[in-house]
Amino acid sequence: MAGVGGKFTQRLLVDAGIADGMRVLDIGCGSGDVALMVAALVGERGEVVGVDRDPSALAMACQRATEAGFANASFIEGGFAALDAGEAPFDAVVGRRVLMYQREPIESVAALAGRLRAGGLIAFQEHDASIMPASRVPMPLHSLVQGWMRETVMAEGANTHIGFDLHSIVSQAGLLVEEVRAEAIVMTAQQPYPAATIIRAMLPRILRHGVASEREIDIDTLEARLAEERQTAGATYLADMMFGIWARKA
């Protein structure tokens, strides 16, 4: 749950108002990173329900919640319509890197808003590649690696420009936007980012979509090659842009 992206998420949740005693839905929860953050914020009097389509990710989320002692976290397999119609309304709905995969994001947000109580909160974090990556000097390997990530998620149907669309999407879904923020992921010679670890986790997907070959990636040497390029360039590299938004149901 730590790391650059995790710190941004934590601040987003706290500033949006996720707090003790709240009942929260984490849509597209994956292996539980955000759900566990929420579980800690809402405490024993609160509850977080994570929903995801991937049973293996949910199994990992359940295991992590148990190991961390979060009895206030539960997980359900399914998509945006996974919950029963009679389910009690939530105080908040949160999600990270999930709207980017929705073909009709306005309708998806509106459907989630239907799960909220009056005045309930909705908060999302999405990543955007519209103006990234960026650096003052050439860093070809870093740019290539970011390209593998971007091309893979695009092949999976992701909208890699959704950050700039968030305000419009959430507003058109009928919610009252309170804040939109953005923060770049910064890399320097002394400040790395686990790009090689992410590529290793994404490797089956990268290969499946034909984005790059195992030989091109050379995963066992990738981290060292990235570090060498940063040291040689001595430059600041902006790897990605994270957007956050929160809004309320009228």
C-alpha positions in Angstrom: 0.0 0.0 0.0 3.0 2.3 0.2 4.9 3.9 -2.6 4.2 7.0 -4.6 0.8 6.0 -5.9 -0.3 4.7 -2.5 0.6 8.0 -0.8 -1.5 9.9 -3.3 -4.4 7.6 -2.7 -4.1 7.9 1.0 -4.2 11.7 0.9 -7.1 11.6 -1.6 -9.2 9.4 0.7 -8.5 11.4 3.8 -9.0 14.8 2.2 -12.2 13.6 0.5 -13.6 12.7 3.9 -13.3 8.9 4.4 -13.5 8.6 8.1 -14.3 6.5 11.2 -17.6 4.7 11.1 -18.3 5.0 7.4 -19.7 2.2 5.2 -17.6 2.3 1.9 -17.8 0.4 -1.4 -14.4 -0.1 -3.2 -15.3 -0.9 -6.8 -12.7 -2.7 -8.8 -10.8 -3.5 -5.6 -8.3 -5.9 -7.1 -6.0 -7.4 -4.5 -7.2 -5.0 -1.9 -4.7 -2.1 -1.7 -7.4 0.6 -1.5 -9.8 -1.5 0.5 -7.2 -2.0 3.2 -6.5 1.7 3.3 -10.2 2.4 3.7 -10.6 -0.4 6.4 -7.9 1.4 8.5 -9.6 4.8 8.0 -13.2 3.7 8.9 -12.1 1.6 11.9 -14.0 -1.1 13.7 -17.3 0.9 13.6 -17.0 1.2 9.8 -17.1 -1.3 6.9 -15.6 -1.6 3.5 -17.0 -3.9 0.8 -14.6 -4.6 -2.1 -15.9 -5.7 -5.5 -13.9 -7.2 -8.4 -14.3 -9.6 -11.3 -11.0 -11.4 -10.7 -11.4 -14.3 -8.2 -7.7 -14.7 -7.8 -7.3 -11.0 -6.9 -10.2 -11.3 -4.5 -8.6 -14.3 -2.8 -5.5 -12.3 -2.2 -7.5 -9.4 -0.9 -9.2 -11.7 1.6 -6.0 -13.2 2.7 -4.3 -9.7 3.2 -7.3 -8.4 5.1 -7.2 -11.5 7.4 -3.5 -11.2 8.0 -3.8 -7.5 8.8 -6.6 -8.1 11.2 -9.3 -6.2 9.3 -12.6 -7.9 10.3 -14.4 -4.9 8.8 -13.5 -5.8 5.2 -15.4 -8.2 3.0 -15.2 -8.9 -0.8 -17.6 -9.8 -3.5 -17.0 -11.2 -7.0 -18.6 -9.2 -9.8 -18.8 -5.9 -11.6 -20.6 -2.6 -11.1 -23.9 -4.5 -10.7 -22.7 -7.1 -8.3 -24.5 -5.9 -5.2 -28.1 -6.9 -4.4 -30.8 -4.3 -5.1 -31.7 -4.4 -1.4 -28.2 -3.7 -0.2 -28.1 -0.8 2.4 -26.8 2.4 0.9 -23.1 3.3 1.3 -21.7 6.5 2.8 -19.0 6.5 0.1 -17.9 4.8 -3.1 -14.2 4.7 -4.0 -12.2 3.3 -6.9 -8.6 3.4 -8.4 -7.8 2.9 -12.0 -11.3 1.5 -12.7 -13.2 4.2 -14.6 -10.6 4.1 -17.3 -11.9 0.6 -18.3 -15.5 1.5 -18.5 -17.0 1.9 -22.0 -19.7 4.2 -20.6 -18.1 5.9 -17.6 -20.9 8.5 -17.1 -23.4 5.7 -16.8 -21.1 3.7 -14.6 -20.6 6.6 -12.1 -24.4 7.3 -12.2 -25.0 3.7 -11.3 -22.6 3.8 -8.4 -24.2 7.1 -7.2 -27.4 5.0 -6.9 -25.7 3.0 -4.2 -25.0 6.1 -2.1 -27.1 7.7 0.6 -28.2 11.3 0.1 -25.1 13.5 0.6 -22.8 10.4 0.1 -19.3 10.7 -1.2 -17.7 9.3 -4.4 -13.9 9.5 -4.9 -11.8 8.1 -7.8 -8.1 8.0 -8.7 -7.2 7.6 -12.4 -4.0 7.9 -14.4 -3.5 10.0 -17.5 -0.9 9.8 -20.3 -2.0 12.9 -22.2 1.2 14.9 -21.3 3.4 12.1 -20.0 6.1 10.9 -20.0 8.2 14.1 -19.9 11.8 15.1 -19.3 14.3 17.8 -20.4 16.8 15.3 -21.7 16.2 12.1 -23.7 15.6 9.0 -21.5 14.7 6.4 -24.2 14.5 3.3 -22.0 12.2 5.0 -19.5 10.0 6.2 -22.4 10.0 2.8 -23.9 8.9 1.1 -20.6 6.1 3.7 -20.1 5.1 2.9 -23.7 4.8 -0.8 -22.9 2.5 0.0 -20.0 0.4 2.4 -21.9 0.0 0.3 -25.1 -0.9 -2.8 -23.0 -3.7 -1.1 -21.1 -5.0 0.5 -24.3 -5.1 -2.9 -25.9 -7.3 -3.9 -22.9 -9.7 -1.1 -23.7 -8.5 1.5 -21.2 -8.9 5.3 -21.8 -5.4 6.6 -21.1 -6.7 10.2 -21.2 -9.5 9.9 -18.6 -7.8 12.1 -16.0 -8.6 15.2 -18.0 -12.2 14.0 -18.4 -12.9 13.2 -14.8 -14.7 16.5 -13.9 -16.9 16.2 -16.9 -17.7 12.5 -16.3 -18.6 12.9 -12.7 -20.6 16.1 -13.2 -22.6 14.6 -16.1 -23.4 11.7 -13.8 -25.3 14.1 -11.6 -22.8 14.5 -8.7 -21.5 17.8 -7.2 -17.7 17.9 -7.7 -15.8 19.3 -4.7 -12.2 19.0 -5.9 -10.0 17.7 -8.7 -6.3 17.3 -8.2 -3.3 16.0 -10.1 0.2 14.9 -9.2 3.1 13.7 -11.3 5.1 10.6 -10.5 8.7 12.0 -10.4 11.8 10.0 -10.9 15.4 11.1 -10.4 18.8 9.4 -9.9 18.0 9.2 -6.2 14.3 8.8 -6.4 13.3 5.6 -8.3 9.9 4.2 -9.2 9.2 0.4 -9.4 8.7 0.4 -13.1 10.6 -2.9 -13.5 8.4 -4.5 -10.8 5.3 -3.3 -12.6 6.5 -4.6 -15.9 7.3 -8.0 -14.3 3.7 -8.1 -13.0 2.3 -7.0 -16.4 4.6 -9.3 -18.4 2.0 -12.0 -19.3 -0.4 -9.2 -20.5 2.4 -7.4 -22.5 3.3 -10.7 -24.2 -0.4 -11.6 -24.8 -1.1 -8.4 -26.6 2.2 -8.4 -28.6 3.3 -5.1 -27.2 6.9 -6.3 -26.7 8.8 -9.6 -26.7 10.6 -11.2 -23.7 13.9 -10.5 -25.5 13.1 -6.8 -25.9 12.1 -6.5 -22.2 14.9 -8.6 -20.7 13.1 -8.4 -17.4 16.0 -9.7 -15.3 18.2 -6.7 -16.2 15.5 -4.1 -16.7 15.7 -2.5 -13.2 19.5 -2.1 -13.5 19.3 -0.6 -17.0 16.7 1.9 -15.8 18.8 2.9 -12.8 21.9 3.3 -15.1 20.0 5.5 -17.5 18.8 7.8 -14.6 22.3 8.0 -13.2 23.8 8.8 -16.5 21.2 11.4 -17.5 21.2 13.0 -14.0 17.8 14.3 -15.0 14.2 14.5 -13.6 11.7 12.3 -15.4 7.9 12.6 -15.0 6.7 9.0 -15.5 2.9 9.4 -15.1 0.2 11.8 -14.0 -2.3 10.8 -11.3 -5.7 12.5 -11.1 -8.0 12.4 -8.1 -11.6 13.6 -7.8 -14.2 13.6 -5.1 -17.9 14.7 -5.3 -21.1 14.3 -3.5 -24.6 13.1 -4.2 -27.1 15.9 -3.9 
